[in-house]
Amino acid sequence: MSDLAKKTLLITGASRGIGKAIALRAARDGARISVVAKTTQPHPKLPGTVHTAVAEIEAAGGQAIACVADIRYEDEVRAAVAATVAQFGGIDIVVNNASAISLTDTAQTSLKRFDLMHQVNVRGTFLTSQTCLPHLESSSNPHILNIAPPLNMAPEWFAPHVAYTMSKYGMSMCVLGMAEEFRERGIAVNALWPRTAIATAAVANLLGGEQALKCCRQPEIMADAAHAILVRSSRDCTGRFLIDEEVLRAEGRTDFSSYADVDDDALLPDFFL
């Protein structure tokens, strides 16, 4: 399998950033995309809506449906999955990309923000995967891909922002458990994480603004790595914690300069690596 033509991808948080980039890469193959996100109106600090993402996907050669949903809520996720199946006849791939972030220490993390991160990152990932499971079982090459870091119990990744780390590692634990649980069913479950910081709204708003963005790679590196994973046989590639650059090197890529405007030594490393 070399492309995602006629495959149906349900991608959470696909209205911007990494999720949208993955959608656009699949669209160039002629894939069908379910854009699951809650942004329907433009936001001054968060560019892109479900509707603008659909328009971009269609312009790139794919088909798309806008599914307005907050993945914290079961009824909204179930409605999004039902609409996707009604539109496209099934689901082949789930990308759990939607995520909430707060890089605050214990004293500065409100319980409201703690709950938000765990509801979106952990519960939302589990709920979306669970709801899509019956449809994945009918696919010839089913994949679940979580945008989540490799598990590493080193205290340095917990101490600065324990609540956020717990929530992201919850997504990673879904990979660890579901990959083994679904192995005999032929459903691949993997994680993908960037080697460097990626130019997204989170970096612009939380991690240093425009100056930090200049030291990031573009989301397209994650999209190209995701594509390389999702075209693999689901029975041969599962339960893995993959890094974007390493995935592309395995595909024969050695030059990543097109993804950034600065030299590699000026790039910001990402968390958890």
Secondary structure, DSSP 8 states (H G I E B T S, - for coil): ----TT-EEEEETTTSHHHHHHHHHHHTTT-EEEEEES--S-BTTB---HHHHHHHHHHTT-EEEEEE--TT-HHHHHHHHHHHHHHHS---EEEE---------TTT--HHHHHHHIIIIIIIHHHHHHHHHHHHTTSSS-EEEEE-------GGGTTT-HHHHHHHHHHHHHHHHHHHHTGGGT-EEEEEE-SB-B-SHHHHHHS-HHHHHTTSB-THHHHHHHHHHHTS-TTTS-S-EEEHHHHHHHTT----GGG-SS-GGGS-B-TT-
